[in-house]
Amino acid sequence: MRQPILVCSDRDGTVNRDENYYLGSDADWKNQLEFLPYVLAGVRLLNEREIIPVIVTNQSGVALGLLNEARMHEVNRHVIDLASGAGSHFGGYVACPYVDEDYAKKATAKGRRLIREYVRDGHPDIKPRIGMLEQAAALQFQGQKLEECRVYVIGDRLSDVELGLNGGGVGILIESPKTRELGDLEKAKGLQERFPGRVHISTDYFAAAQIILSLICSAS
């Protein structure tokens, strides 16, 4: 029996442009939504091989009170619907509105207020913990367990790469100005040395999809 292939994708900064405006917090959010270059083509490339990626996204804007959970879900559905209209199909999404105490402390230091019910230290869905991967596996493969899947995670942050590793699979970092600014690129290169073959760095989503297909082919 073929092992299920679970491809999970970060959203902001990976699928759509991220300008730190917490998509969904503004009344004009639908006009702010812009797919990054080569994303739709990359998703279609995966779809052609019968791979339907799932979006896994932490949405700290909810904890910051910038949008509510209903809007968080509305935004995710809209992103998926727009992509589908362009012939690029996601298999759904898993979203986490919670942040940990470390995030809360940094946000408070910047003068931001948080809704305390969304501060959950150690919550299993906060990346790089694997709670959202487990939900994605069950969503995509009708109750399949994560450990029974071949896991690939695409994202623009180190936590996405770590998520793939923690899920027993592969993490692919899409290089961007933010990854360089935050030091995530160099840290990902360090993980490449520690986990040979399980950490990859890509220029864009289409290239990330090509990496996944190459890895699948070489493992067959």
HELIX and SHEET records of a PDB file:
HELIX    1   1 TRP A   29  GLN A   32  1                                   4    
HELIX    2   2 VAL A   39  GLU A   48  1                                  10    
HELIX    3   3 SER A   60  ALA A   63  1                                   4    
HELIX    4   4 GLU A   69  GLY A   85  1                                  17    
HELIX    5   5 GLU A  101  ALA A  109  1                                   9    
HELIX    6   6 ARG A  116  TYR A  118  5                                   3    
HELIX    7   7 GLY A  131  GLN A  140  1                                  10    
HELIX    8   8 LEU A  146  GLU A  148  5                                   3    
HELIX    9   9 LEU A  158  ASN A  166  1                                   9    
HELIX   10  10 PRO A  177  GLU A  181  1                                   5    
HELIX   11  11 ASP A  184  ARG A  194  1                                  11    
HELIX   12  12 TYR A  205  ALA A  219  1                                  15    
SHEET    1   A 6 TYR A  93  CYS A  96  0                                        
SHEET    2   A 6 VAL A  54  ASN A  58  1                                        
SHEET    3   A 6 ILE A   5  SER A   9  1                                        
SHEET    4   A 6 ARG A 150  GLY A 155  1                                        
SHEET    5   A 6 VAL A 170  ILE A 174  1                                        
SHEET    6   A 6 VAL A 199  SER A 202  1                                        
END                                                                             
